[in-house]
Every structure is written in C-alpha cells, then in structure tokens.
C-alpha cells in the first residue's frame, strides 16, 4: 500500500497550482491535502475510487479537477452530478469558498463520505444529496451543472436539465469527449465549446464540454 507522504504531495500540489496559475492560498492547499487524506483513508474501506496511490490521486483527481476551475469563474451555484468521492465538486468548493456547491449521488457510502469531508473541513458552502438527480427538486436552479466521467452526455442533460437555470450551462469533464456522443445530444441542447485541458503531470487527453440550450 502506497504511503501518504504529505510533504511530497504538498510539493506536487504547490507546483501544480503554480503551473495552472490559480493563486490558491496556503490554507486552501492545506484543505485540499486534508481532503485527499480523507479520500485515501476512506477509500481503503469504501472503495470510492479505483486509484489507490495517493500521488496518483493527487494528479488524476485533485489536479485534474483544479484544471477545470477557470471554467467556473462566473458560477455562483453549482451542482456536481454523480459526485462520487467529491470530484470535481469538493475540489471546487475548497478552491472557491464564495461559490455554493451541491453534490448528488445515489450511493449512500459516497454521500456519507462527502458529509464527513464537509464536517471535518468546515465547508459551509457545500450541500450533499443522496438520491437520483432525476428526482431532485430545488428552489433555486443552478447556473452550472457539472459531472466528471459520470454518464453519456445525453443522459447527463436529460436527467438533470430540469435543474439548470435559464442561461445556465453544463460543463462535463471528459477524457476524449467523442464526437458521436456530442452529436447525439437531444433538443434543445447543443455543445457550445470543446476545450482541451492540460493537467500538470498527466499525459492523457482531458476535455471540458460546454453544453447550453440551442
């Protein structure tokens, strides 16, 4: 089992944040390390992610989620669908304490973990739901709905479209974002932009898919 070397992880995070030009404070970086420590600890029992090595978690999960942060610069109220272990939702919530971040998953052990992170890291901007997104009803619709490797884009928009504010957008974090998946989008949805992401330390294709009402 790989050791959780906080000092080494802190250095990789610091370099990654500098490379992405995000300007996160030391306190925020410490919280991201606290989150990663909790993810690593709970993962041994609850299987929240297939990635077992903390250093790989840092690159594949934390830095991967942080790379998408600039896309949320104007967002105030975000929903992360199929949040799992909190990616990207928990990372966004730590990096943007001024932004409300809701996370939804149907798996109780995953939302139990998210609630534990919320409590331990004192994240007042986080809300966690345990249910199908199709069944979620909220008073204030979301200006951005996001997901990371959650589902086919058509399912993503069909299941959660009722929660998106007028003028809002979906931001899907994908690997290659295949063309046939984008072309299958039902009316009234269309891809407005496909943006490649460069994740520090990751030699793999990553894209953001921006979807809005046509």
C-alpha positions as CSV (number, residue, x, y, z in Angstrom):
1,X,0.0,0.0,0.0
2,X,1.4,3.4,-1.0
3,X,2.3,5.7,1.8
4,X,0.5,9.1,2.3
5,X,3.6,11.4,2.1
6,X,2.0,14.7,2.9
7,X,5.2,16.8,2.3
8,X,5.7,15.2,-1.1
9,X,2.1,15.6,-2.0
10,X,2.1,19.2,-0.8
11,X,5.0,20.0,-3.2
12,X,3.2,18.4,-6.2
13,X,0.1,20.4,-5.4
14,X,2.0,23.6,-4.9
15,X,3.8,23.2,-8.3
16,X,0.5,22.2,-10.0
17,X,-1.3,25.2,-8.6
18,X,1.5,27.5,-9.8
19,X,1.5,25.8,-13.3
20,X,-2.3,26.3,-13.6
21,X,-1.9,29.9,-12.3
22,X,-4.7,29.5,-9.8
23,X,-3.5,31.6,-6.9
24,X,-4.8,29.3,-4.2
25,X,-3.8,30.3,-0.6
26,X,-1.7,28.1,1.6
27,X,-4.8,27.4,3.7
28,X,-6.7,26.3,0.7
29,X,-3.9,24.0,-0.3
30,X,-3.8,22.5,3.2
31,X,-7.5,21.9,2.9
32,X,-7.0,20.1,-0.4
33,X,-4.4,17.9,1.3
34,X,-6.8,17.2,4.2
35,X,-9.4,16.2,1.7
36,X,-7.0,13.9,-0.1
37,X,-6.0,12.3,3.2
38,X,-9.7,11.6,4.0
39,X,-10.3,10.2,0.5
40,X,-7.2,8.0,0.9
41,X,-8.4,6.8,4.3
42,X,-12.0,6.1,3.4
43,X,-11.0,4.5,0.1
44,X,-9.5,1.6,1.9
45,X,-12.9,0.6,3.3
46,X,-15.5,2.2,1.0
47,X,-13.8,1.9,-2.5
48,X,-14.6,5.5,-3.5
49,X,-12.0,5.4,-6.4
50,X,-10.1,2.7,-8.2
51,X,-6.9,4.8,-7.8
52,X,-5.1,3.6,-4.7
53,X,-1.8,5.5,-4.8
54,X,-2.1,9.0,-3.1
55,X,0.3,10.5,-5.6
56,X,-1.8,9.3,-8.5
57,X,-4.9,10.6,-6.7
58,X,-3.3,14.0,-6.5
59,X,-2.7,14.1,-10.3
60,X,-5.6,12.1,-11.6
61,X,-8.2,13.6,-9.2
62,X,-7.2,16.8,-7.5
63,X,-5.1,18.5,-10.2
64,X,-7.4,17.2,-12.9
65,X,-10.4,18.9,-11.1
66,X,-8.4,22.0,-10.4
67,X,-7.5,22.3,-14.1
68,X,-11.2,22.9,-14.7
69,X,-11.5,25.7,-12.2
70,X,-11.2,28.7,-14.6
71,X,-14.3,27.4,-16.4
72,X,-16.3,28.1,-13.3
73,X,-15.1,31.7,-12.8
74,X,-18.6,33.2,-13.2
75,X,-20.5,30.4,-11.5
76,X,-22.2,31.1,-8.2
77,X,-24.4,28.0,-7.7
78,X,-23.1,24.7,-9.0
79,X,-24.4,21.1,-8.9
80,X,-22.0,18.1,-9.3
81,X,-23.9,15.1,-10.6
82,X,-22.7,11.6,-9.7
83,X,-20.2,13.3,-7.4
84,X,-18.8,10.0,-6.1
85,X,-15.8,10.9,-3.9
86,X,-16.3,14.6,-4.5
87,X,-14.7,15.2,-7.9
88,X,-14.8,17.8,-9.0
89,X,-17.3,19.2,-6.5
90,X,-15.3,19.1,-3.3
91,X,-12.2,20.4,-5.0
92,X,-14.3,23.3,-6.5
93,X,-15.8,24.0,-3.1
94,X,-12.4,24.3,-1.4
95,X,-10.9,26.4,-4.2
96,X,-14.0,28.7,-4.4
97,X,-15.4,29.2,-0.9
98,X,-17.6,32.0,-2.3
99,X,-19.4,29.6,-4.6
100,X,-22.2,27.3,-3.5
101,X,-21.5,23.7,-4.5
102,X,-24.1,20.9,-4.2
103,X,-23.2,17.3,-4.8
104,X,-25.6,14.4,-5.6
105,X,-25.0,10.7,-5.7
106,X,-27.3,7.7,-5.2
107,X,-24.7,5.7,-3.3
108,X,-25.1,6.2,0.5
109,X,-21.5,5.4,1.4
110,X,-20.3,8.0,-1.1
111,X,-22.6,10.8,0.3
112,X,-21.7,9.7,3.8
113,X,-18.0,10.4,2.9
114,X,-18.9,13.8,1.4
115,X,-20.8,14.8,4.5
116,X,-17.8,13.7,6.6
117,X,-15.5,15.9,4.5
118,X,-17.9,18.8,4.7
119,X,-18.0,18.5,8.6
120,X,-14.3,17.9,9.1
121,X,-13.1,20.7,6.7
122,X,-16.0,23.0,7.9
123,X,-17.2,23.7,4.3
124,X,-20.2,25.9,4.8
125,X,-20.7,26.3,1.0
126,X,-21.4,22.5,0.5
127,X,-24.7,20.7,0.2
128,X,-25.0,16.9,-0.2
129,X,-28.0,15.0,-1.6
130,X,-28.5,11.2,-1.7
131,X,-30.9,10.4,-4.5
132,X,-31.3,10.2,-8.2
133,X,-30.7,13.5,-9.9
134,X,-33.9,12.9,-11.9
135,X,-35.8,13.2,-8.6
136,X,-34.1,16.2,-7.2
137,X,-36.1,19.4,-6.9
138,X,-34.6,22.7,-5.7
139,X,-36.0,26.2,-5.1
140,X,-33.0,27.9,-6.9
141,X,-31.9,26.3,-10.2
142,X,-28.2,26.0,-10.8
143,X,-26.2,28.3,-13.1
144,X,-23.7,25.4,-13.8
145,X,-24.3,21.7,-13.6
146,X,-21.1,19.6,-13.9
147,X,-20.1,16.0,-13.9
148,X,-16.8,14.1,-14.2
149,X,-16.8,10.8,-16.1
150,X,-20.5,10.4,-15.0
151,X,-22.5,9.3,-18.0
152,X,-23.2,9.7,-21.7
153,X,-23.7,13.4,-22.4
154,X,-27.4,12.7,-23.5
155,X,-28.2,11.0,-20.2
156,X,-26.4,13.8,-18.3
157,X,-28.6,16.6,-19.8
158,X,-31.8,14.5,-19.9
159,X,-31.5,13.6,-16.2
160,X,-30.5,17.0,-14.9
161,X,-31.8,19.5,-17.4
162,X,-34.8,20.5,-15.2
163,X,-32.3,21.8,-12.6
164,X,-30.5,24.2,-14.9
165,X,-31.2,28.0,-14.7
166,X,-32.2,29.9,-17.7
167,X,-29.0,30.9,-19.4
168,X,-27.0,28.4,-17.4
169,X,-24.7,25.7,-18.8
170,X,-23.5,22.2,-18.4
171,X,-19.8,21.6,-18.0
172,X,-18.8,18.0,-18.4
173,X,-15.3,16.8,-17.6
174,X,-14.4,14.2,-20.1
175,X,-11.4,12.3,-21.5
176,X,-11.7,12.4,-25.3
177,X,-15.4,13.7,-25.5
178,X,-16.2,11.5,-28.6
179,X,-17.9,13.3,-31.5
180,X,-20.7,10.7,-31.7
181,X,-21.7,11.4,-28.1
182,X,-21.8,15.1,-28.7
183,X,-23.8,14.7,-31.9
184,X,-26.5,12.5,-30.1
185,X,-27.5,15.4,-27.8
186,X,-31.3,15.8,-27.7
187,X,-33.0,19.2,-28.4
188,X,-32.8,21.8,-27.1
189,X,-29.2,21.1,-26.1
190,X,-26.0,21.7,-28.1
191,X,-22.3,21.8,-27.5
192,X,-21.1,25.4,-27.4
193,X,-17.4,24.7,-26.9
194,X,-15.0,21.8,-26.5
195,X,-11.9,22.9,-24.5
196,X,-8.8,20.8,-24.1
197,X,-7.3,20.8,-20.6
198,X,-3.6,20.5,-19.6
199,X,-3.3,18.8,-16.3
200,X,0.1,19.1,-14.6
201,X,1.8,15.7,-14.6
202,X,-0.9,14.0,-16.6
203,X,0.0,12.7,-20.1
204,X,-3.6,12.0,-21.3
205,X,-6.4,13.7,-23.1
206,X,-8.8,15.7,-21.0
207,X,-11.5,18.0,-22.2
208,X,-14.3,20.2,-20.9
209,X,-17.6,20.0,-22.8
210,X,-19.7,23.1,-22.5
211,X,-23.4,22.5,-23.3
212,X,-26.2,25.0,-23.4
213,X,-29.7,25.5,-24.7
214,X,-29.7,25.9,-28.5
